[in-house]
Amino acid sequence: MTCTYSNERTDKIARLNDAFRTTLTGGRVMMTKGVTALGSQTQDDILRAVKAFSAFTPDNDPHGEHDFGFVKVGDHDLFWKIDYYDPTLSHHTEDATKPDVTRRVLTIMLTEEY
């Protein structure tokens, strides 16, 4: 099931989030201690799964921003989340639709770390 939203602002944020998540460029990627402890091969598999994620639904994406997801890699259940910060990464951005004032941060964690 695919989410459809008519809000132009939300659509732009979703496009920016998808572009960042699928390429891992234009922002920062953070992994929790639990994820880093899994080793580099598993981390690579996790990144591939996050990049390929497209199962957005009203349940996991209620605001339509494509900023959260769940993936399973091997025996590991993981959440990923995109947050929006100002260029100094010290405050939330004033406008997540403007790449010049927004730094996206993708955090990946094991579900048990939540």
Backbone as ProteinMPNN parsed JSONL, in Angstrom:
{"seq_chain_A": "MTCTYSNERTDKIARLNDAFRTTLTGGRVMMTKGVTALGSQTQDDILRAVKAFSAFTPDNDPHGEHDFGFVKVGDHDLFWKIDYYDPTLSHHTEDATKPDVTRRVLTIMLTEEY", "coords_chain_A": {"N_chain_A": [[0.844, -1.174, 0.0], [0.592, 2.182, -0.839], [1.269, 5.448, 0.289], [-0.571, 8.41, -0.32], [-0.44, 11.834, -0.657], [-1.611, 15.174, -0.71], [-0.512, 17.537, -0.016], [1.65, 20.027, -0.888], [3.997, 20.894, 0.42], [4.566, 18.717, 2.175], [4.947, 16.728, 0.237], [7.293, 17.674, -0.983], [9.151, 17.506, 1.127], [9.105, 14.719, 1.496], [10.179, 13.893, -0.983], [12.771, 15.002, -0.786], [13.696, 13.611, 1.466], [13.567, 10.965, 0.501], [15.451, 11.153, -1.575], [17.805, 11.641, -0.121], [17.876, 9.358, 1.597], [17.992, 7.188, -0.226], [20.365, 7.568, -1.548], [22.207, 8.26, 0.329], [23.565, 10.628, 0.426], [24.088, 14.104, 1.043], [23.536, 14.513, 3.685], [23.826, 13.242, 7.054], [24.669, 9.998, 8.277], [23.895, 8.024, 10.966], [24.676, 5.405, 13.193], [23.596, 3.323, 15.804], [25.207, 2.035, 18.807], [24.572, -0.663, 19.032], [24.055, -1.396, 16.37], [26.512, -0.841, 15.141], [28.041, -2.748, 16.389], [27.434, -5.041, 15.046], [29.086, -5.518, 12.931], [30.892, -4.86, 9.836], [29.97, -6.058, 7.378], [27.278, -6.742, 7.936], [26.346, -4.195, 8.559], [26.604, -3.005, 6.028], [24.665, -4.514, 4.657], [22.407, -3.673, 6.047], [22.356, -0.928, 5.401], [21.847, -1.145, 2.647], [19.269, -2.237, 2.768], [17.84, -0.154, 4.029], [18.148, 1.872, 2.121], [16.681, 0.768, 0.039], [14.115, 0.692, 1.0], [10.616, 1.027, 0.671], [8.101, 0.744, 1.623], [6.0, 2.514, 2.595], [3.296, 3.454, 4.616], [0.077, 4.6, 5.868], [0.214, 3.915, 8.562], [2.98, 3.711, 9.288], [3.945, 6.04, 8.315], [2.545, 8.516, 9.003], [2.514, 11.278, 8.544], [3.388, 11.598, 6.024], [5.994, 12.171, 5.236], [8.037, 10.427, 4.664], [9.978, 9.694, 6.567], [10.597, 7.701, 8.366], [11.092, 4.233, 9.086], [10.904, 0.605, 9.073], [13.038, -2.153, 8.962], [14.073, -5.49, 8.266], [16.894, -7.358, 8.684], [18.522, -10.201, 8.129], [18.525, -11.768, 11.195], [17.908, -9.476, 12.509], [15.954, -6.792, 13.659], [15.208, -3.545, 12.714], [14.902, 0.013, 13.154], [14.714, 3.006, 11.256], [15.247, 6.516, 11.079], [14.708, 9.82, 9.958], [15.809, 12.996, 10.802], [15.573, 16.595, 10.991], [17.807, 19.224, 10.907], [19.336, 22.423, 11.689], [21.983, 24.141, 9.829], [24.179, 24.038, 11.621], [23.744, 21.843, 13.103], [22.699, 22.029, 15.626], [20.146, 22.791, 16.311], [16.664, 22.271, 15.516], [15.675, 22.519, 12.085], [14.589, 25.524, 10.427], [13.006, 25.221, 8.212], [12.207, 22.408, 6.646], [11.905, 21.993, 3.951], [13.789, 23.372, 2.619], [16.848, 22.875, 1.389], [19.17, 24.435, 1.747], [19.11, 25.409, 4.326], [18.857, 23.229, 5.893], [19.959, 20.258, 7.42], [19.97, 16.906, 6.986], [19.634, 14.084, 9.081], [20.096, 10.742, 9.317], [19.233, 8.182, 11.359], [19.992, 4.945, 12.399], [18.841, 2.155, 14.125], [18.766, -0.75, 16.275], [15.701, -2.374, 16.995], [15.374, -3.06, 19.664], [16.882, -1.164, 20.918], [15.425, 1.085, 21.058]], "CA_chain_A": [[0.0, 0.0, 0.0], [1.372, 3.397, -0.954], [0.619, 6.649, 0.815], [-0.7, 9.53, -1.233], [-0.715, 13.074, 0.057], [-1.778, 16.265, -1.652], [0.131, 18.724, 0.499], [2.874, 20.291, -1.648], [5.121, 20.951, 1.366], [4.841, 17.343, 2.59], [5.5, 16.029, -0.925], [8.674, 18.107, -1.183], [9.951, 16.895, 2.2], [9.221, 13.295, 1.181], [11.132, 13.754, -2.096], [14.114, 15.274, -0.262], [14.052, 12.489, 2.332], [13.836, 9.804, -0.351], [16.723, 11.368, -2.274], [18.879, 11.437, 0.858], [17.91, 7.978, 2.081], [18.349, 6.232, -1.271], [21.741, 7.804, -2.009], [23.022, 8.542, 1.524], [24.329, 11.856, 0.213], [23.352, 15.302, 1.408], [23.217, 14.491, 5.105], [24.657, 12.37, 7.887], [24.115, 8.712, 8.669], [24.35, 7.622, 12.29], [24.268, 4.067, 13.625], [23.744, 3.144, 17.242], [26.229, 1.07, 19.224], [24.108, -2.01, 18.705], [24.217, -1.621, 14.929], [27.947, -0.89, 14.815], [28.59, -4.0, 16.925], [27.086, -6.149, 14.161], [30.143, -5.721, 11.944], [30.778, -4.072, 8.603], [29.142, -6.711, 6.361], [25.879, -6.58, 8.331], [26.043, -2.773, 8.394], [26.387, -2.793, 4.588], [23.361, -5.103, 4.336], [21.397, -2.787, 6.642], [22.281, 0.275, 4.574], [21.156, -1.51, 1.402], [17.84, -2.396, 3.085], [17.279, 1.179, 4.282], [18.105, 2.569, 0.832], [15.661, 0.152, -0.818], [12.811, 0.723, 1.662], [9.561, 1.789, -0.018], [6.818, 0.272, 2.158], [5.362, 3.563, 3.388], [1.853, 3.301, 4.804], [-0.41, 5.565, 6.854], [0.613, 3.506, 9.912], [4.38, 4.004, 9.58], [4.283, 7.346, 7.744], [1.274, 9.252, 9.111], [2.622, 12.665, 8.073], [3.733, 11.56, 4.606], [7.329, 12.734, 4.973], [9.004, 9.345, 4.39], [11.076, 9.954, 7.508], [10.699, 6.615, 9.328], [10.798, 2.925, 8.526], [11.32, -0.624, 9.745], [13.608, -3.162, 8.076], [14.589, -6.711, 8.884], [18.093, -7.822, 7.989], [18.873, -11.425, 8.838], [17.74, -11.905, 12.425], [17.896, -8.17, 13.168], [14.874, -5.847, 13.389], [15.775, -2.202, 12.836], [14.193, 1.233, 12.793], [15.503, 4.143, 10.788], [14.516, 7.786, 11.26], [15.368, 11.032, 9.46], [15.489, 14.24, 11.507], [15.959, 17.801, 10.253], [18.521, 20.174, 11.752], [19.907, 23.607, 11.057], [23.321, 23.826, 9.323], [25.147, 23.779, 12.688], [23.283, 20.606, 13.749], [22.426, 22.293, 17.041], [18.718, 23.061, 16.484], [15.842, 21.832, 14.395], [15.675, 23.462, 10.983], [13.44, 26.431, 10.316], [12.154, 24.788, 7.106], [12.745, 21.156, 6.1], [11.798, 21.979, 2.492], [14.894, 24.17, 2.067], [18.137, 22.21, 1.626], [20.239, 25.358, 2.145], [19.05, 25.656, 5.776], [18.506, 21.962, 6.534], [20.858, 19.105, 7.367], [19.23, 15.694, 7.323], [20.387, 13.081, 9.835], [19.449, 9.45, 9.301], [19.69, 7.334, 12.459], [19.594, 3.549, 12.289], [18.987, 1.492, 15.427], [18.051, -1.99, 16.527], [14.432, -2.053, 17.652], [15.495, -3.181, 21.116], [17.567, 0.019, 21.44], [14.491, 2.211, 21.102]], "C_chain_A": [[0.889, 1.237, 0.0], [0.571, 4.572, -0.399], [0.51, 7.68, -0.294], [-1.116, 10.746, -0.433], [-0.775, 14.198, -0.955], [-1.076, 17.538, -1.213], [1.486, 18.916, -0.192], [4.11, 20.311, -0.749], [5.539, 19.538, 1.794], [5.466, 16.555, 1.441], [6.959, 16.408, -1.155], [9.589, 17.507, -0.122], [10.151, 15.414, 1.917], [10.221, 13.063, 0.049], [12.563, 13.982, -1.625], [14.591, 14.131, 0.634], [14.375, 11.242, 1.512], [15.175, 9.949, -1.073], [17.902, 11.135, -1.334], [18.992, 9.966, 1.236], [18.386, 6.997, 1.011], [19.768, 6.405, -1.787], [22.731, 7.955, -0.857], [23.967, 9.712, 1.292], [23.447, 13.047, 0.568], [22.937, 15.345, 2.86], [24.19, 13.596, 5.851], [23.908, 11.085, 8.193], [24.746, 8.325, 9.996], [23.823, 6.219, 12.574], [24.521, 3.956, 15.12], [24.834, 2.121, 17.538], [25.833, -0.351, 18.864], [24.297, -2.356, 17.246], [25.705, -1.715, 14.582], [28.587, -2.177, 15.321], [28.309, -5.197, 16.015], [28.147, -6.43, 13.103], [29.846, -5.059, 10.612], [29.908, -4.737, 7.534], [27.654, -6.553, 6.681], [25.47, -5.117, 8.206], [25.79, -2.453, 6.924], [25.028, -3.338, 4.159], [22.23, -4.221, 4.86], [21.241, -1.526, 5.803], [21.579, -0.006, 3.249], [19.647, -1.628, 1.643], [17.168, -1.046, 3.319], [17.149, 1.943, 2.967], [16.973, 2.049, -0.055], [14.253, 0.252, -0.238], [11.813, 1.569, 0.865], [8.171, 1.463, 0.521], [6.159, 1.301, 3.073], [3.855, 3.359, 3.413], [1.379, 4.397, 5.766], [-0.006, 5.205, 8.286], [2.055, 3.899, 10.229], [4.828, 5.367, 9.057], [3.064, 8.27, 7.802], [1.329, 10.684, 8.6], [3.08, 12.746, 6.621], [5.116, 12.059, 4.255], [8.382, 11.683, 4.638], [10.233, 9.483, 5.277], [11.293, 8.84, 8.523], [10.4, 5.299, 8.634], [11.335, 1.801, 9.398], [11.868, -1.556, 8.683], [14.068, -4.35, 8.897], [15.758, -7.168, 8.029], [18.604, -9.033, 8.757], [17.944, -11.584, 10.027], [17.524, -10.571, 13.135], [16.719, -7.316, 12.695], [15.4, -4.452, 13.679], [14.76, -1.128, 12.486], [15.191, 2.184, 12.167], [14.615, 5.384, 10.852], [15.343, 8.917, 10.686], [14.864, 12.214, 10.271], [16.1, 15.402, 10.739], [16.573, 18.819, 11.208], [18.953, 21.398, 10.954], [21.332, 23.256, 10.603], [24.371, 23.547, 10.402], [24.859, 22.48, 13.43], [23.0, 20.795, 15.239], [20.945, 22.548, 17.337], [17.954, 22.432, 15.323], [15.828, 22.921, 13.334], [14.457, 24.372, 11.018], [12.49, 25.978, 9.214], [12.772, 23.574, 6.418], [12.607, 21.048, 4.583], [12.958, 22.705, 1.829], [16.241, 23.522, 2.388], [19.248, 23.146, 2.092], [20.221, 25.687, 3.636], [18.771, 24.386, 6.566], [19.607, 20.93, 6.336], [20.048, 17.898, 7.83], [20.157, 14.719, 8.034], [19.546, 11.811, 9.871], [20.06, 8.611, 10.411], [19.113, 5.941, 12.277], [19.855, 2.864, 13.62], [18.295, 0.142, 15.423], [16.766, -1.656, 17.264], [14.542, -2.15, 19.164], [16.253, -2.01, 21.736], [16.63, 1.21, 21.582], [13.997, 2.452, 22.501]], "O_chain_A": [[1.844, 1.314, 0.773], [-0.64, 4.67, -0.596], [1.414, 7.803, -1.12], [-2.043, 10.683, 0.375], [-0.059, 14.171, -1.956], [-1.046, 18.517, -1.958], [2.365, 18.06, -0.089], [5.16, 19.792, -1.131], [6.724, 19.206, 1.778], [6.413, 15.797, 1.652], [7.775, 15.549, -1.487], [10.686, 17.048, -0.44], [11.258, 14.901, 2.082], [11.024, 12.133, 0.118], [13.47, 13.246, -2.014], [15.753, 13.73, 0.569], [15.347, 10.542, 1.798], [15.941, 8.991, -1.172], [18.887, 10.501, -1.714], [20.082, 9.393, 1.199], [19.12, 6.06, 1.327], [20.321, 5.491, -2.398], [23.939, 7.8, -1.039], [25.042, 9.779, 1.888], [22.226, 13.004, 0.413], [22.07, 16.136, 3.231], [25.248, 13.241, 5.333], [22.687, 11.076, 8.348], [25.969, 8.301, 10.136], [22.685, 5.887, 12.243], [25.533, 4.436, 15.631], [25.321, 1.434, 16.64], [26.67, -1.147, 18.44], [24.66, -3.485, 16.915], [26.105, -2.583, 13.807], [29.568, -2.649, 14.747], [28.896, -6.262, 16.205], [28.109, -7.473, 12.45], [28.699, -4.74, 10.301], [29.17, -4.038, 6.839], [26.858, -6.26, 5.789], [24.349, -4.83, 7.784], [24.861, -1.71, 6.605], [24.317, -2.697, 3.385], [21.213, -4.045, 4.189], [20.12, -1.1, 5.523], [20.794, 0.818, 2.781], [18.845, -1.176, 0.825], [16.049, -0.821, 2.857], [16.132, 2.596, 2.732], [16.378, 2.814, -0.815], [13.286, -0.074, -0.927], [12.125, 2.681, 0.44], [7.169, 1.868, -0.069], [5.801, 0.982, 4.207], [3.222, 3.124, 2.383], [2.201, 5.051, 6.409], [0.107, 6.09, 9.134], [2.33, 4.374, 11.331], [5.949, 5.801, 9.321], [2.602, 8.752, 6.768], [0.292, 11.252, 8.255], [3.154, 13.835, 6.051], [5.39, 12.344, 3.089], [9.525, 12.039, 4.353], [11.37, 9.402, 4.812], [12.087, 9.003, 9.449], [9.577, 5.235, 7.721], [12.111, 2.022, 10.328], [11.256, -1.74, 7.631], [14.408, -4.222, 10.073], [15.634, -7.343, 6.816], [19.062, -8.912, 9.894], [16.723, -11.54, 9.882], [17.008, -10.545, 14.252], [16.51, -7.137, 11.495], [15.965, -4.197, 14.742], [13.882, -1.323, 11.645], [16.373, 2.171, 12.508], [13.396, 5.305, 10.7], [16.554, 8.972, 10.903], [13.658, 12.417, 10.415], [17.022, 15.223, 9.943], [15.948, 19.226, 12.187], [18.937, 21.404, 9.723], [21.841, 22.19, 10.952], [25.364, 22.876, 10.121], [25.639, 22.064, 14.287], [23.055, 19.842, 16.016], [20.537, 22.521, 18.498], [18.53, 22.107, 14.285], [15.954, 24.105, 13.647], [13.421, 24.018, 11.58], [11.302, 26.3, 9.254], [13.755, 23.706, 5.688], [13.135, 20.111, 3.985], [13.098, 22.66, 0.606], [16.721, 23.607, 3.518], [20.179, 22.703, 2.765], [21.212, 26.193, 4.163], [18.483, 24.444, 7.761], [20.119, 20.75, 5.232], [19.51, 17.885, 8.937], [21.313, 14.546, 7.647], [18.429, 11.805, 10.389], [21.264, 8.354, 10.409], [17.918, 5.769, 12.036], [20.945, 2.972, 14.182], [17.355, -0.084, 14.661], [16.75, -0.736, 18.083], [13.874, -1.402, 19.878], [16.269, -1.871, 22.959], [17.002, 2.23, 22.162], [13.201, 3.363, 22.726]]}, "name": "protein", "num_of_chains": 1, "seq": "MTCTYSNERTDKIARLNDAFRTTLTGGRVMMTKGVTALGSQTQDDILRAVKAFSAFTPDNDPHGEHDFGFVKVGDHDLFWKIDYYDPTLSHHTEDATKPDVTRRVLTIMLTEEY"}
